């Protein structure tokens, strides 16, 4: 979950729309909340990293 928090922080710091990412990647917008109950799947994490242009191992 720590990696997810870092990605969400990256999204916020860079003023990237969570709504756009969720819509483009077909991921539930609630998964972009720091208070969410469910973690991202490995596939979702890789899709988000690819969309953002960041390598998962660099996070």
Biotite code that builds the C-alpha atoms (Angstrom):
import biotite.structure as struc

atoms = struc.array([
    struc.Atom([0.000, 0.000, 0.000], chain_id="A", res_id=1, res_name="UNK", atom_name="CA", element="C"),
    struc.Atom([2.984, 2.322, 0.515], chain_id="A", res_id=2, res_name="UNK", atom_name="CA", element="C"),
    struc.Atom([3.763, 2.319, -3.206], chain_id="A", res_id=3, res_name="UNK", atom_name="CA", element="C"),
    struc.Atom([0.154, 3.213, -3.995], chain_id="A", res_id=4, res_name="UNK", atom_name="CA", element="C"),
    struc.Atom([0.349, 6.165, -1.609], chain_id="A", res_id=5, res_name="UNK", atom_name="CA", element="C"),
    struc.Atom([3.516, 7.372, -3.341], chain_id="A", res_id=6, res_name="UNK", atom_name="CA", element="C"),
    struc.Atom([1.838, 7.132, -6.735], chain_id="A", res_id=7, res_name="UNK", atom_name="CA", element="C"),
    struc.Atom([-1.212, 9.031, -5.486], chain_id="A", res_id=8, res_name="UNK", atom_name="CA", element="C"),
    struc.Atom([1.105, 11.684, -4.021], chain_id="A", res_id=9, res_name="UNK", atom_name="CA", element="C"),
    struc.Atom([2.896, 11.923, -7.405], chain_id="A", res_id=10, res_name="UNK", atom_name="CA", element="C"),
    struc.Atom([-0.465, 12.405, -9.127], chain_id="A", res_id=11, res_name="UNK", atom_name="CA", element="C"),
    struc.Atom([-1.446, 15.152, -6.690], chain_id="A", res_id=12, res_name="UNK", atom_name="CA", element="C"),
    struc.Atom([1.913, 16.972, -6.742], chain_id="A", res_id=13, res_name="UNK", atom_name="CA", element="C"),
    struc.Atom([1.900, 17.008, -10.548], chain_id="A", res_id=14, res_name="UNK", atom_name="CA", element="C"),
    struc.Atom([-1.752, 18.154, -10.731], chain_id="A", res_id=15, res_name="UNK", atom_name="CA", element="C"),
    struc.Atom([-2.810, 15.132, -12.755], chain_id="A", res_id=16, res_name="UNK", atom_name="CA", element="C"),
    struc.Atom([-6.542, 14.451, -12.806], chain_id="A", res_id=17, res_name="UNK", atom_name="CA", element="C"),
    struc.Atom([-7.450, 11.277, -10.938], chain_id="A", res_id=18, res_name="UNK", atom_name="CA", element="C"),
    struc.Atom([-10.821, 11.360, -12.701], chain_id="A", res_id=19, res_name="UNK", atom_name="CA", element="C"),
    struc.Atom([-9.176, 11.272, -16.132], chain_id="A", res_id=20, res_name="UNK", atom_name="CA", element="C"),
    struc.Atom([-6.841, 8.428, -15.157], chain_id="A", res_id=21, res_name="UNK", atom_name="CA", element="C"),
    struc.Atom([-9.752, 6.447, -13.708], chain_id="A", res_id=22, res_name="UNK", atom_name="CA", element="C"),
    struc.Atom([-11.879, 7.016, -16.811], chain_id="A", res_id=23, res_name="UNK", atom_name="CA", element="C"),
    struc.Atom([-9.145, 6.260, -19.357], chain_id="A", res_id=24, res_name="UNK", atom_name="CA", element="C"),
    struc.Atom([-7.981, 3.124, -17.550], chain_id="A", res_id=25, res_name="UNK", atom_name="CA", element="C"),
    struc.Atom([-11.463, 2.050, -16.415], chain_id="A", res_id=26, res_name="UNK", atom_name="CA", element="C"),
    struc.Atom([-10.455, 1.938, -12.739], chain_id="A", res_id=27, res_name="UNK", atom_name="CA", element="C"),
    struc.Atom([-12.839, 2.844, -9.925], chain_id="A", res_id=28, res_name="UNK", atom_name="CA", element="C"),
    struc.Atom([-12.132, 6.464, -8.863], chain_id="A", res_id=29, res_name="UNK", atom_name="CA", element="C"),
    struc.Atom([-12.455, 5.445, -5.206], chain_id="A", res_id=30, res_name="UNK", atom_name="CA", element="C"),
    struc.Atom([-9.197, 3.505, -5.540], chain_id="A", res_id=31, res_name="UNK", atom_name="CA", element="C"),
    struc.Atom([-7.389, 6.851, -5.856], chain_id="A", res_id=32, res_name="UNK", atom_name="CA", element="C"),
    struc.Atom([-8.326, 7.871, -2.303], chain_id="A", res_id=33, res_name="UNK", atom_name="CA", element="C"),
    struc.Atom([-5.788, 7.622, 0.523], chain_id="A", res_id=34, res_name="UNK", atom_name="CA", element="C"),
    struc.Atom([-8.608, 6.257, 2.735], chain_id="A", res_id=35, res_name="UNK", atom_name="CA", element="C"),
    struc.Atom([-9.662, 3.450, 0.418], chain_id="A", res_id=36, res_name="UNK", atom_name="CA", element="C"),
    struc.Atom([-10.211, -0.065, 1.687], chain_id="A", res_id=37, res_name="UNK", atom_name="CA", element="C"),
    struc.Atom([-9.057, -2.051, -1.344], chain_id="A", res_id=38, res_name="UNK", atom_name="CA", element="C"),
    struc.Atom([-5.585, -2.129, -2.837], chain_id="A", res_id=39, res_name="UNK", atom_name="CA", element="C"),
    struc.Atom([-4.816, -1.913, -6.534], chain_id="A", res_id=40, res_name="UNK", atom_name="CA", element="C"),
    struc.Atom([-4.256, -5.111, -8.426], chain_id="A", res_id=41, res_name="UNK", atom_name="CA", element="C"),
    struc.Atom([-0.838, -5.608, -10.015], chain_id="A", res_id=42, res_name="UNK", atom_name="CA", element="C"),
    struc.Atom([-2.429, -4.992, -13.423], chain_id="A", res_id=43, res_name="UNK", atom_name="CA", element="C"),
    struc.Atom([-3.979, -1.703, -12.251], chain_id="A", res_id=44, res_name="UNK", atom_name="CA", element="C"),
    struc.Atom([-0.677, -0.527, -10.804], chain_id="A", res_id=45, res_name="UNK", atom_name="CA", element="C"),
    struc.Atom([1.174, -1.293, -14.038], chain_id="A", res_id=46, res_name="UNK", atom_name="CA", element="C"),
    struc.Atom([-1.524, 0.455, -16.105], chain_id="A", res_id=47, res_name="UNK", atom_name="CA", element="C"),
    struc.Atom([-1.341, 3.554, -13.903], chain_id="A", res_id=48, res_name="UNK", atom_name="CA", element="C"),
    struc.Atom([2.459, 3.649, -14.046], chain_id="A", res_id=49, res_name="UNK", atom_name="CA", element="C"),
    struc.Atom([2.389, 3.257, -17.835], chain_id="A", res_id=50, res_name="UNK", atom_name="CA", element="C"),
    struc.Atom([-0.178, 6.053, -18.141], chain_id="A", res_id=51, res_name="UNK", atom_name="CA", element="C"),
    struc.Atom([1.970, 8.320, -15.960], chain_id="A", res_id=52, res_name="UNK", atom_name="CA", element="C"),
    struc.Atom([5.144, 7.355, -17.811], chain_id="A", res_id=53, res_name="UNK", atom_name="CA", element="C"),
    struc.Atom([6.927, 6.182, -14.674], chain_id="A", res_id=54, res_name="UNK", atom_name="CA", element="C"),
    struc.Atom([8.677, 2.890, -14.069], chain_id="A", res_id=55, res_name="UNK", atom_name="CA", element="C"),
    struc.Atom([7.189, 0.959, -11.116], chain_id="A", res_id=56, res_name="UNK", atom_name="CA", element="C"),
    struc.Atom([10.658, 0.078, -9.828], chain_id="A", res_id=57, res_name="UNK", atom_name="CA", element="C"),
    struc.Atom([11.531, 3.820, -9.598], chain_id="A", res_id=58, res_name="UNK", atom_name="CA", element="C"),
    struc.Atom([8.754, 4.552, -7.121], chain_id="A", res_id=59, res_name="UNK", atom_name="CA", element="C"),
])
